[in-house]
Amino acid sequence: MKKPLFSFLGCIGTALLLGACGQTSTPAAQAAHQAAPTQIVTVMTPGTATDQQLEALYGGHLITRTDTFALIGRTGNAPALPLQTLGTKKTYVAEQNIGVITAPEKLSASGLGVWGDSLGVWGDGLGVWGDGLGVWGDGLGVWGDGLGVWGDGTYNVIPANTSPWQQIGLEQAQRTATTLGRNVTIAVLDTGIDLNHTAFGGTLTPSSTWKDYIDGDATPQDEGVVGVGLAGHGTEVAGIALQIAPGAKIMPVRVLDSDGNGDVDDVVSGIVWAVQHGASIINLSLGADSSMTAVNQAIAYANSQNVLVVGAAGNNGNEGLDYPAADFASPLDISVGSVSGQRLKSSFSQYGSSLNVLAPGERIYGPAPANQVGAWSGTSMSAPVVSGALALGLSQQVTAARAAAALRASAGSLDATNPLYQGKLGNGQVDLAAFTDQLK
């Protein structure tokens, strides 16, 4: 059975849940994976060639195309590729579409499954959403002017997140950036989201902008049974971004299945889709163990349209980031590691010269499928903190370049508390209070 190349970077211990229910993978999803091309060809300069000409030349079918690159999918019986002249710039790069990668969270000592203290912070087990109304209410409406979310220093939406959010100055940031991310769209390329969760009421982009590359439809539902595999990941990621920027809109794009796996062509197509349907920020809480030209070309295309891209660093704890974060080259791309409540690099977080910033990623609470709440750990959770922060910045009417630069510049060094990693933790821990203050 084919195993996809991509895998998301969350959950050193899966969700802490107040219950568990979900849906199993559908036959359509299995069929979609079986139909995936075994090889992809990235054409660097498609020029004026027609789609049909490209397909004939490279022996496959066109998957997606922009002004800067085209992606062709090939099967095992495809004809030979055209020769390239030695010593000249390559006109195309052929890569494996479906490979084998182990999700970092599957190797963690904490294991998978529901956490032991399943009643969690909510005591009676009813959860924050209870009867479907809960603290989120009708989405943005519960936030009002952004001040009612906080009371005596407590984050009233999910009190268990008070400590990590205060650690990065979120309360002050939301008081400064009172637009709270309005008119900014964050595309979440992930396992989909629970489209029926009360937390997302009034927070999603129009359904015409949704996409599901796993099932091949326009309903990017976060499927599977929570606690089995890695279902619920996208729901959590989107919910974290909204906690930081509750006025932003989420564009759900499903490129990973409920086990957290996906194919390169789907991730590339998802990036292009997000750009062409109005995303301002693309969150990539996913990764692979090798560089991929196709993904890098898609990200470069996004940057050419002034779209910010945020990527998780990876969870194996080693030096060197997972891809595509390791390849980020534009000032509009930000790689994110995880920091603990003691300002220490999280044990699982990867690090190195290509890391830009760190954000809380340990036991972060957010929405889980079926109107539940869950807690996850991983750099997958750190990335949407930064995506949400950038949304706060963009809603202050600044350019993407200025927002990204200010986020880096305002971060606080972690060298003093992490002497073994000096010079390998980027600009340090994000400081959202300082960030939003810089943009006033």
C-alpha positions as a Markdown table, in Angstrom:
| # | Residue | x | y | z |
|---|---|---|---|---|
| 1 | Met | 0.0 | 0.0 | 0.0 |
| 2 | Lys | 1.3 | 3.4 | -0.9 |
| 3 | Lys | 2.4 | 5.7 | 2.0 |
| 4 | Pro | 2.4 | 9.4 | 1.4 |
| 5 | Leu | 5.4 | 11.6 | 1.8 |
| 6 | Phe | 3.9 | 14.4 | 3.9 |
| 7 | Ser | 3.0 | 14.2 | 7.6 |
| 8 | Phe | 2.0 | 16.8 | 10.1 |
| 9 | Leu | 4.0 | 17.9 | 13.1 |
| 10 | Gly | 1.7 | 17.9 | 16.0 |
| 11 | Cys | 0.8 | 16.0 | 19.2 |
| 12 | Ile | 3.6 | 14.5 | 21.2 |
| 13 | Gly | 0.6 | 13.2 | 23.1 |
| 14 | Thr | -2.6 | 13.4 | 21.0 |
| 15 | Ala | -5.7 | 15.2 | 22.2 |
| 16 | Leu | -6.8 | 15.6 | 25.8 |
| 17 | Leu | -10.5 | 15.1 | 25.3 |
| 18 | Leu | -13.7 | 15.2 | 27.2 |
| 19 | Gly | -15.1 | 12.4 | 25.0 |
| 20 | Ala | -14.2 | 10.9 | 21.7 |
| 21 | Cys | -16.2 | 10.4 | 18.5 |
| 22 | Gly | -15.7 | 10.9 | 14.8 |
| 23 | Gln | -16.0 | 9.4 | 11.4 |
| 24 | Thr | -13.9 | 6.7 | 9.7 |
| 25 | Ser | -12.2 | 7.3 | 6.4 |
| 26 | Thr | -14.4 | 7.1 | 3.4 |
| 27 | Pro | -14.0 | 4.9 | 0.3 |
| 28 | Ala | -13.7 | 8.1 | -1.7 |
| 29 | Ala | -10.6 | 9.0 | 0.3 |
| 30 | Gln | -9.0 | 5.6 | -0.3 |
| 31 | Ala | -9.7 | 5.9 | -4.0 |
| 32 | Ala | -8.3 | 9.4 | -4.2 |
| 33 | His | -5.0 | 8.1 | -2.7 |
| 34 | Gln | -4.9 | 5.1 | -5.1 |
| 35 | Ala | -5.2 | 7.5 | -8.0 |
| 36 | Ala | -2.3 | 9.7 | -7.0 |
| 37 | Pro | 0.6 | 9.9 | -9.5 |
| 38 | Thr | 3.8 | 8.0 | -8.5 |
| 39 | Gln | 6.0 | 10.8 | -9.9 |
| 40 | Ile | 5.6 | 14.5 | -10.3 |
| 41 | Val | 7.5 | 16.8 | -12.7 |
| 42 | Thr | 8.0 | 20.5 | -11.8 |
| 43 | Val | 8.4 | 22.5 | -15.0 |
| 44 | Met | 10.3 | 25.6 | -14.1 |
| 45 | Thr | 9.4 | 27.9 | -17.0 |
| 46 | Pro | 6.2 | 26.7 | -18.7 |
| 47 | Gly | 6.2 | 29.9 | -20.8 |
| 48 | Thr | 3.6 | 30.0 | -23.6 |
| 49 | Ala | 3.3 | 26.2 | -23.9 |
| 50 | Thr | -0.3 | 25.0 | -23.8 |
| 51 | Asp | -1.4 | 22.5 | -21.1 |
| 52 | Gln | -1.7 | 19.8 | -23.8 |
| 53 | Gln | 1.8 | 20.5 | -25.0 |
| 54 | Leu | 3.2 | 20.2 | -21.5 |
| 55 | Glu | 1.4 | 16.9 | -21.0 |
| 56 | Ala | 2.7 | 15.5 | -24.2 |
| 57 | Leu | 6.3 | 16.6 | -23.6 |
| 58 | Tyr | 6.4 | 15.3 | -20.0 |
| 59 | Gly | 4.2 | 12.2 | -20.4 |
| 60 | Gly | 1.6 | 12.9 | -17.8 |
| 61 | His | -1.4 | 15.0 | -16.8 |
| 62 | Leu | -1.3 | 18.6 | -15.6 |
| 63 | Ile | -2.0 | 18.9 | -11.9 |
| 64 | Thr | -1.7 | 22.7 | -11.5 |
| 65 | Arg | -0.1 | 25.6 | -13.2 |
| 66 | Thr | 0.9 | 29.2 | -12.4 |
| 67 | Asp | 2.8 | 31.9 | -14.3 |
| 68 | Thr | 6.0 | 30.6 | -12.7 |
| 69 | Phe | 5.8 | 26.8 | -12.7 |
| 70 | Ala | 3.7 | 23.8 | -13.8 |
| 71 | Leu | 3.2 | 20.5 | -12.1 |
| 72 | Ile | 2.8 | 17.3 | -14.1 |
| 73 | Gly | 1.8 | 14.0 | -12.6 |
| 74 | Arg | 3.2 | 10.7 | -14.1 |
| 75 | Thr | 2.4 | 7.1 | -13.5 |
| 76 | Gly | 4.7 | 4.1 | -13.6 |
| 77 | Asn | 4.1 | 3.4 | -17.3 |
| 78 | Ala | 4.8 | 7.0 | -18.5 |
| 79 | Pro | 7.2 | 7.5 | -21.4 |
| 80 | Ala | 10.7 | 8.6 | -20.8 |
| 81 | Leu | 11.3 | 12.3 | -19.9 |
| 82 | Pro | 13.0 | 14.6 | -22.3 |
| 83 | Leu | 16.8 | 15.0 | -22.1 |
| 84 | Gln | 18.3 | 18.0 | -20.3 |
| 85 | Thr | 21.5 | 19.5 | -21.6 |
| 86 | Leu | 24.4 | 19.1 | -19.2 |
| 87 | Gly | 25.7 | 22.3 | -17.6 |
| 88 | Thr | 22.6 | 24.3 | -18.3 |
| 89 | Lys | 19.9 | 25.4 | -15.9 |
| 90 | Lys | 17.3 | 22.6 | -15.5 |
| 91 | Thr | 14.0 | 23.1 | -17.2 |
| 92 | Tyr | 12.3 | 20.5 | -15.0 |
| 93 | Val | 12.8 | 18.4 | -11.9 |
| 94 | Ala | 11.2 | 15.0 | -11.4 |
| 95 | Glu | 10.4 | 13.8 | -7.9 |
| 96 | Gln | 8.7 | 11.0 | -6.1 |
| 97 | Asn | 5.1 | 11.9 | -5.2 |
| 98 | Ile | 4.4 | 9.1 | -2.8 |
| 99 | Gly | 7.1 | 8.0 | -0.4 |
| 100 | Val | 7.5 | 6.8 | 3.2 |
| 101 | Ile | 7.9 | 9.1 | 6.2 |
| 102 | Thr | 7.2 | 8.6 | 9.9 |
| 103 | Ala | 5.2 | 11.3 | 11.6 |
| 104 | Pro | 7.5 | 12.6 | 14.4 |
| 105 | Glu | 4.7 | 12.4 | 16.9 |
| 106 | Lys | 4.3 | 8.6 | 16.3 |
| 107 | Leu | 7.9 | 8.1 | 17.7 |
| 108 | Ser | 7.4 | 10.2 | 20.9 |
| 109 | Ala | 7.8 | 8.6 | 24.3 |
| 110 | Ser | 4.4 | 10.0 | 25.3 |
| 111 | Gly | 2.7 | 7.8 | 22.8 |
| 112 | Leu | -0.7 | 8.4 | 21.2 |
| 113 | Gly | -4.3 | 8.2 | 22.4 |
| 114 | Val | -6.4 | 10.1 | 24.9 |
| 115 | Trp | -4.7 | 11.6 | 27.8 |
| 116 | Gly | -5.3 | 9.9 | 31.2 |
| 117 | Asp | -7.0 | 12.8 | 33.0 |
| 118 | Ser | -9.8 | 12.9 | 30.5 |
| 119 | Leu | -11.9 | 15.2 | 32.6 |
| 120 | Gly | -9.2 | 17.8 | 32.2 |
| 121 | Val | -9.6 | 21.4 | 33.3 |
| 122 | Trp | -13.3 | 21.4 | 32.9 |
| 123 | Gly | -14.0 | 19.3 | 35.9 |
| 124 | Asp | -17.6 | 18.1 | 35.2 |
| 125 | Gly | -16.7 | 16.9 | 31.8 |
| 126 | Leu | -19.2 | 19.1 | 30.1 |
| 127 | Gly | -16.6 | 21.0 | 28.2 |
| 128 | Val | -16.5 | 24.7 | 27.2 |
| 129 | Trp | -19.0 | 24.2 | 24.4 |
| 130 | Gly | -21.5 | 22.2 | 26.4 |
| 131 | Asp | -24.9 | 22.6 | 24.7 |
| 132 | Gly | -23.3 | 24.0 | 21.6 |
| 133 | Leu | -23.4 | 27.6 | 22.7 |
| 134 | Gly | -20.6 | 27.8 | 25.2 |
| 135 | Val | -18.0 | 30.5 | 25.3 |
| 136 | Trp | -17.5 | 30.8 | 21.6 |
| 137 | Gly | -21.1 | 31.7 | 21.0 |
| 138 | Asp | -21.6 | 32.8 | 17.4 |
| 139 | Gly | -17.9 | 33.0 | 16.6 |
| 140 | Leu | -16.7 | 36.5 | 16.4 |
| 141 | Gly | -19.6 | 37.9 | 18.4 |
| 142 | Val | -18.3 | 36.5 | 21.6 |
| 143 | Trp | -15.1 | 38.5 | 21.3 |
| 144 | Gly | -16.8 | 41.9 | 21.1 |
| 145 | Asp | -14.1 | 44.5 | 21.1 |
| 146 | Gly | -11.5 | 42.0 | 22.2 |
| 147 | Leu | -11.5 | 43.1 | 25.8 |
| 148 | Gly | -14.1 | 40.8 | 27.2 |
| 149 | Val | -11.9 | 37.8 | 26.4 |
| 150 | Trp | -9.6 | 38.7 | 29.3 |
| 151 | Gly | -10.6 | 39.2 | 32.9 |
| 152 | Asp | -8.1 | 39.8 | 35.7 |
| 153 | Gly | -5.4 | 38.4 | 33.5 |
| 154 | Thr | -7.3 | 35.2 | 32.7 |
| 155 | Tyr | -8.0 | 34.1 | 29.2 |
| 156 | Asn | -11.7 | 33.5 | 29.6 |
| 157 | Val | -12.3 | 31.6 | 26.3 |
| 158 | Ile | -10.1 | 28.7 | 27.4 |
| 159 | Pro | -8.6 | 29.4 | 30.9 |
| 160 | Ala | -6.1 | 26.6 | 30.6 |
| 161 | Asn | -4.3 | 28.6 | 27.9 |
| 162 | Thr | -3.9 | 31.6 | 30.1 |
| 163 | Ser | -0.2 | 30.9 | 30.9 |
| 164 | Pro | 1.1 | 30.3 | 27.4 |
| 165 | Trp | -0.8 | 33.3 | 26.0 |
| 166 | Gln | 0.4 | 35.6 | 28.8 |
| 167 | Gln | 3.9 | 34.3 | 28.2 |
| 168 | Ile | 3.8 | 35.8 | 24.7 |
| 169 | Gly | 1.9 | 39.0 | 25.5 |
| 170 | Leu | -1.3 | 38.1 | 23.8 |
| 171 | Glu | -3.6 | 40.1 | 26.1 |
| 172 | Gln | -1.8 | 43.3 | 25.5 |
| 173 | Ala | -1.5 | 42.5 | 21.8 |
| 174 | Gln | -5.2 | 42.1 | 21.4 |
| 175 | Arg | -5.8 | 45.3 | 23.3 |
| 176 | Thr | -3.4 | 47.1 | 20.9 |
| 177 | Ala | -4.5 | 45.4 | 17.6 |
| 178 | Thr | -8.3 | 45.8 | 18.3 |
| 179 | Thr | -9.1 | 44.8 | 14.7 |
| 180 | Leu | -8.1 | 41.3 | 15.9 |
| 181 | Gly | -7.2 | 40.1 | 12.4 |
| 182 | Arg | -10.4 | 41.3 | 10.6 |
| 183 | Asn | -10.2 | 41.1 | 6.8 |
| 184 | Val | -7.3 | 38.6 | 6.9 |
| 185 | Thr | -7.7 | 35.1 | 5.7 |
| 186 | Ile | -5.5 | 32.2 | 7.1 |
| 187 | Ala | -5.5 | 29.1 | 4.9 |
| 188 | Val | -5.0 | 26.0 | 7.1 |
| 189 | Leu | -3.6 | 23.2 | 4.9 |
| 190 | Asp | -4.1 | 20.2 | 7.2 |
| 191 | Thr | -6.5 | 17.3 | 7.9 |
| 192 | Gly | -9.4 | 19.6 | 7.4 |
| 193 | Ile | -11.5 | 21.0 | 10.3 |
| 194 | Asp | -14.7 | 20.0 | 12.0 |
| 195 | Leu | -16.9 | 22.2 | 9.9 |
| 196 | Asn | -19.8 | 21.9 | 12.4 |
| 197 | His | -17.9 | 22.9 | 15.5 |
| 198 | Thr | -19.4 | 25.8 | 17.3 |
| 199 | Ala | -15.9 | 27.3 | 17.6 |
| 200 | Phe | -15.9 | 28.0 | 13.9 |
| 201 | Gly | -19.3 | 29.7 | 13.7 |
| 202 | Gly | -18.9 | 32.8 | 11.6 |
| 203 | Thr | -15.2 | 32.3 | 11.3 |
| 204 | Leu | -14.8 | 30.5 | 8.0 |
| 205 | Thr | -14.4 | 31.8 | 4.5 |
| 206 | Pro | -17.2 | 31.2 | 2.0 |
| 207 | Ser | -17.6 | 27.5 | 1.2 |
| 208 | Ser | -16.7 | 28.2 | -2.4 |
| 209 | Thr | -13.1 | 28.7 | -1.2 |
| 210 | Trp | -12.9 | 25.3 | 0.6 |
| 211 | Lys | -11.1 | 22.3 | -0.9 |
| 212 | Asp | -10.6 | 18.7 | 0.0 |
| 213 | Tyr | -7.7 | 17.0 | -1.9 |
| 214 | Ile | -8.1 | 13.8 | 0.0 |
| 215 | Asp | -11.7 | 13.0 | -1.0 |
| 216 | Gly | -11.6 | 15.1 | -4.1 |
| 217 | Asp | -14.5 | 17.4 | -3.1 |
| 218 | Ala | -15.3 | 20.7 | -1.5 |
| 219 | Thr | -16.0 | 19.5 | 2.0 |
| 220 | Pro | -12.7 | 19.5 | 4.0 |
| 221 | Gln | -14.1 | 17.8 | 7.0 |
| 222 | Asp | -11.7 | 16.6 | 9.7 |
| 223 | Glu | -12.5 | 12.9 | 9.6 |
| 224 | Gly | -11.6 | 9.8 | 11.7 |
| 225 | Val | -12.0 | 8.9 | 15.3 |
| 226 | Val | -10.2 | 11.3 | 17.7 |
| 227 | Gly | -7.6 | 9.4 | 19.6 |
| 228 | Val | -7.1 | 7.0 | 16.7 |
| 229 | Gly | -4.4 | 8.1 | 14.2 |
| 230 | Leu | -4.1 | 11.8 | 14.3 |
| 231 | Ala | -7.6 | 12.9 | 13.6 |
| 232 | Gly | -8.6 | 16.4 | 14.9 |
| 233 | His | -5.2 | 17.9 | 14.1 |
| 234 | Gly | -6.5 | 20.5 | 11.6 |
| 235 | Thr | -9.4 | 21.4 | 13.9 |
| 236 | Glu | -6.9 | 22.2 | 16.7 |
| 237 | Val | -4.5 | 24.1 | 14.4 |
| 238 | Ala | -7.3 | 26.3 | 13.1 |
| 239 | Gly | -8.7 | 26.9 | 16.6 |
| 240 | Ile | -5.3 | 28.1 | 17.9 |
| 241 | Ala | -5.0 | 30.6 | 15.0 |
| 242 | Leu | -8.4 | 32.0 | 15.9 |
| 243 | Gln | -7.5 | 32.3 | 19.6 |
| 244 | Ile | -4.7 | 34.6 | 18.6 |
| 245 | Ala | -6.6 | 36.5 | 15.9 |
| 246 | Pro | -10.4 | 35.9 | 16.5 |
| 247 | Gly | -11.3 | 38.4 | 13.8 |
| 248 | Ala | -9.5 | 36.5 | 11.0 |
| 249 | Lys | -11.2 | 34.0 | 8.7 |
| 250 | Ile | -10.1 | 30.4 | 8.3 |
| 251 | Met | -9.9 | 28.8 | 4.8 |
| 252 | Pro | -9.9 | 25.0 | 5.3 |
| 253 | Val | -7.9 | 23.1 | 2.7 |
| 254 | Arg | -7.6 | 19.4 | 3.4 |
| 255 | Val | -4.3 | 17.9 | 2.2 |
| 256 | Leu | -3.7 | 15.3 | 4.9 |
| 257 | Asp | -5.7 | 12.2 | 5.8 |
| 258 | Ser | -6.8 | 11.3 | 9.3 |
| 259 | Asp | -3.4 | 9.6 | 9.9 |
| 260 | Gly | -1.7 | 12.8 | 9.1 |
| 261 | Asn | -0.3 | 11.7 | 5.7 |
| 262 | Gly | -0.6 | 13.4 | 2.3 |
| 263 | Asp | 1.0 | 13.5 | -1.1 |
| 264 | Val | 3.2 | 16.2 | -2.5 |
| 265 | Asp | 1.0 | 17.1 | -5.4 |
| 266 | Asp | -1.9 | 17.8 | -3.0 |
| 267 | Val | 0.2 | 20.1 | -0.8 |
| 268 | Val | 1.4 | 22.0 | -3.9 |
| 269 | Ser | -2.2 | 22.2 | -5.3 |
| 270 | Gly | -3.4 | 23.3 | -1.9 |
| 271 | Ile | -0.9 | 26.2 | -1.7 |
| 272 | Val | -1.8 | 27.4 | -5.2 |
| 273 | Trp | -5.5 | 27.1 | -4.4 |
| 274 | Ala | -5.2 | 29.1 | -1.2 |
| 275 | Val | -3.3 | 31.9 | -3.0 |
| 276 | Gln | -5.8 | 32.0 | -5.9 |
| 277 | His | -8.8 | 32.1 | -3.5 |
| 278 | Gly | -7.7 | 35.0 | -1.3 |
| 279 | Ala | -5.4 | 33.7 | 1.5 |
| 280 | Ser | -3.2 | 36.3 | 3.1 |
| 281 | Ile | -1.4 | 33.6 | 5.2 |
| 282 | Ile | -0.8 | 29.9 | 4.7 |
| 283 | Asn | -0.2 | 27.7 | 7.7 |
| 284 | Leu | 1.8 | 24.5 | 7.1 |
| 285 | Ser | 1.8 | 22.4 | 10.2 |
| 286 | Leu | 3.2 | 19.5 | 8.2 |
| 287 | Gly | 6.6 | 18.4 | 6.9 |
| 288 | Ala | 8.8 | 15.9 | 5.2 |
| 289 | Asp | 12.3 | 14.7 | 5.6 |
| 290 | Ser | 13.7 | 15.8 | 2.3 |
| 291 | Ser | 13.5 | 18.9 | 0.1 |
| 292 | Met | 10.9 | 19.1 | -2.6 |
| 293 | Thr | 11.3 | 21.4 | -5.6 |
| 294 | Ala | 7.5 | 21.3 | -6.3 |
| 295 | Val | 6.6 | 22.6 | -2.8 |
| 296 | Asn | 9.4 | 25.2 | -2.9 |
| 297 | Gln | 8.1 | 26.5 | -6.2 |
| 298 | Ala | 4.5 | 26.7 | -4.8 |
| 299 | Ile | 5.7 | 28.6 | -1.8 |
| 300 | Ala | 7.7 | 31.0 | -4.0 |
| 301 | Tyr | 4.6 | 31.6 | -6.1 |
| 302 | Ala | 2.7 | 32.4 | -2.9 |
| 303 | Asn | 5.4 | 34.9 | -1.9 |
| 304 | Ser | 5.3 | 36.5 | -5.3 |
| 305 | Gln | 1.6 | 37.3 | -4.5 |
| 306 | Asn | 2.6 | 38.8 | -1.1 |
| 307 | Val | 1.2 | 35.8 | 0.8 |
| 308 | Leu | 3.0 | 34.9 | 4.0 |
| 309 | Val | 3.8 | 31.2 | 4.6 |
| 310 | Val | 4.3 | 29.8 | 8.1 |
| 311 | Gly | 5.9 | 26.3 | 8.6 |
| 312 | Ala | 6.4 | 24.0 | 11.6 |
| 313 | Ala | 10.0 | 23.2 | 12.4 |
| 314 | Gly | 9.5 | 19.5 | 13.2 |
| 315 | Asn | 9.3 | 17.3 | 16.3 |
| 316 | Asn | 12.3 | 14.9 | 16.4 |
| 317 | Gly | 14.3 | 17.2 | 18.6 |
| 318 | Asn | 17.3 | 17.2 | 16.4 |
| 319 | Glu | 19.3 | 20.0 | 14.7 |
| 320 | Gly | 18.0 | 20.8 | 11.3 |
| 321 | Leu | 14.4 | 21.5 | 10.4 |
| 322 | Asp | 11.9 | 19.4 | 8.5 |
| 323 | Tyr | 10.9 | 20.5 | 5.0 |
| 324 | Pro | 9.6 | 22.8 | 3.6 |
| 325 | Ala | 10.5 | 25.0 | 6.7 |
| 326 | Ala | 14.2 | 24.1 | 6.2 |
| 327 | Asp | 14.1 | 25.6 | 2.7 |
| 328 | Phe | 12.3 | 28.9 | 3.6 |
| 329 | Ala | 14.2 | 31.6 | 1.7 |
| 330 | Ser | 11.9 | 34.5 | 1.5 |
| 331 | Pro | 11.4 | 37.2 | 4.2 |
| 332 | Leu | 7.7 | 36.3 | 3.8 |
| 333 | Asp | 8.3 | 32.8 | 5.1 |
| 334 | Ile | 8.6 | 32.0 | 8.9 |
| 335 | Ser | 9.7 | 28.7 | 10.4 |
| 336 | Val | 8.5 | 28.1 | 13.9 |
| 337 | Gly | 9.8 | 25.9 | 16.8 |
| 338 | Ser | 8.2 | 25.3 | 20.2 |
| 339 | Val | 9.1 | 26.8 | 23.5 |
| 340 | Ser | 8.1 | 25.7 | 27.0 |
| 341 | Gly | 6.5 | 27.8 | 29.8 |
| 342 | Gln | 10.0 | 28.1 | 31.3 |
| 343 | Arg | 11.4 | 29.7 | 28.1 |
| 344 | Leu | 13.2 | 26.5 | 27.3 |
| 345 | Lys | 13.3 | 24.9 | 23.8 |
| 346 | Ser | 10.7 | 22.1 | 23.9 |
| 347 | Ser | 12.5 | 18.8 | 24.0 |
| 348 | Phe | 10.8 | 17.7 | 20.8 |
| 349 | Ser | 11.3 | 20.9 | 18.8 |
| 350 | Gln | 13.9 | 20.9 | 16.0 |
| 351 | Tyr | 16.3 | 23.8 | 15.9 |
| 352 | Gly | 19.1 | 25.2 | 13.8 |
| 353 | Ser | 20.3 | 28.0 | 11.6 |
| 354 | Ser | 17.1 | 28.0 | 9.5 |
| 355 | Leu | 14.8 | 28.5 | 12.5 |
| 356 | Asn | 13.2 | 31.9 | 12.7 |
| 357 | Val | 11.1 | 32.1 | 16.0 |
| 358 | Leu | 9.6 | 29.9 | 18.7 |
| 359 | Ala | 6.1 | 30.0 | 20.1 |
| 360 | Pro | 4.3 | 27.9 | 22.8 |
| 361 | Gly | 3.6 | 24.4 | 21.6 |
| 362 | Glu | 3.2 | 22.3 | 24.8 |
| 363 | Arg | -0.2 | 21.2 | 25.8 |
| 364 | Ile | -2.1 | 23.9 | 24.0 |
| 365 | Tyr | -5.9 | 23.7 | 24.2 |
| 366 | Gly | -8.2 | 24.2 | 21.3 |
| 367 | Pro | -11.4 | 22.8 | 19.6 |
| 368 | Ala | -11.7 | 19.1 | 18.9 |
| 369 | Pro | -14.2 | 17.4 | 16.7 |
| 370 | Ala | -17.8 | 17.0 | 18.0 |
| 371 | Asn | -17.8 | 20.2 | 19.9 |
| 372 | Gln | -15.1 | 19.1 | 22.3 |
| 373 | Val | -11.9 | 20.6 | 23.5 |
| 374 | Gly | -8.5 | 19.0 | 23.2 |
| 375 | Ala | -4.9 | 19.6 | 24.2 |
| 376 | Trp | -2.0 | 18.9 | 21.8 |
| 377 | Ser | 1.8 | 19.3 | 21.9 |
| 378 | Gly | 4.1 | 19.9 | 18.9 |
| 379 | Thr | 5.5 | 22.5 | 16.6 |
| 380 | Ser | 2.2 | 22.1 | 14.7 |
| 381 | Met | 0.7 | 24.0 | 17.6 |
| 382 | Ser | 3.4 | 26.7 | 17.5 |
| 383 | Ala | 3.0 | 27.5 | 13.9 |
| 384 | Pro | -0.7 | 28.7 | 14.1 |
| 385 | Val | 0.3 | 31.0 | 17.0 |
| 386 | Val | 2.5 | 32.8 | 14.5 |
| 387 | Ser | -0.1 | 32.7 | 11.7 |
| 388 | Gly | -2.6 | 34.3 | 14.1 |
| 389 | Ala | 0.0 | 36.9 | 15.1 |
| 390 | Leu | 0.7 | 37.8 | 11.5 |
| 391 | Ala | -3.1 | 38.2 | 11.0 |
| 392 | Leu | -3.2 | 40.7 | 13.9 |
| 393 | Gly | -0.4 | 42.6 | 12.2 |
| 394 | Leu | -1.9 | 42.6 | 8.7 |
| 395 | Ser | -5.2 | 43.8 | 10.1 |
| 396 | Gln | -3.3 | 46.9 | 11.3 |
| 397 | Gln | -3.0 | 47.9 | 7.6 |
| 398 | Val | 0.7 | 47.1 | 7.2 |
| 399 | Thr | 2.3 | 45.1 | 4.3 |
| 400 | Ala | 3.1 | 41.5 | 4.6 |
| 401 | Ala | 6.8 | 42.3 | 4.5 |
| 402 | Arg | 6.6 | 44.7 | 7.4 |
| 403 | Ala | 4.5 | 42.3 | 9.5 |
| 404 | Ala | 7.0 | 39.5 | 9.0 |
| 405 | Ala | 10.0 | 41.7 | 9.7 |
| 406 | Ala | 8.4 | 43.1 | 12.8 |
| 407 | Leu | 7.5 | 39.7 | 14.1 |
| 408 | Arg | 11.1 | 38.6 | 13.9 |
| 409 | Ala | 12.5 | 41.8 | 15.2 |
| 410 | Ser | 10.3 | 41.9 | 18.3 |
| 411 | Ala | 11.0 | 38.3 | 19.4 |
| 412 | Gly | 13.0 | 37.9 | 22.6 |
| 413 | Ser | 16.3 | 36.0 | 22.6 |
| 414 | Leu | 16.3 | 32.6 | 24.4 |
| 415 | Asp | 20.0 | 32.2 | 24.5 |
| 416 | Ala | 20.2 | 32.9 | 28.3 |
| 417 | Thr | 17.9 | 30.1 | 29.2 |
| 418 | Asn | 19.1 | 27.7 | 26.4 |
| 419 | Pro | 22.9 | 27.9 | 26.5 |
| 420 | Leu | 23.3 | 24.7 | 24.6 |
| 421 | Tyr | 21.4 | 26.1 | 21.7 |
| 422 | Gln | 22.9 | 29.6 | 21.4 |
| 423 | Gly | 22.6 | 30.9 | 17.9 |
| 424 | Lys | 20.3 | 28.0 | 16.9 |
| 425 | Leu | 16.9 | 29.4 | 18.1 |
| 426 | Gly | 16.5 | 32.1 | 15.5 |
| 427 | Asn | 15.3 | 35.4 | 16.9 |
| 428 | Gly | 13.8 | 33.7 | 20.0 |
| 429 | Gln | 10.3 | 33.6 | 21.5 |
| 430 | Val | 7.6 | 35.7 | 19.8 |
| 431 | Asp | 6.5 | 38.8 | 21.8 |
| 432 | Leu | 3.1 | 39.7 | 20.5 |
| 433 | Ala | 2.8 | 42.8 | 22.7 |
| 434 | Ala | 6.0 | 44.2 | 21.3 |
| 435 | Phe | 5.1 | 43.1 | 17.8 |
| 436 | Thr | 1.8 | 44.9 | 17.7 |
| 437 | Asp | 3.2 | 47.9 | 19.4 |
| 438 | Gln | 5.9 | 48.2 | 16.6 |
| 439 | Leu | 3.1 | 48.3 | 14.0 |
| 440 | Lys | 1.0 | 51.1 | 15.6 |
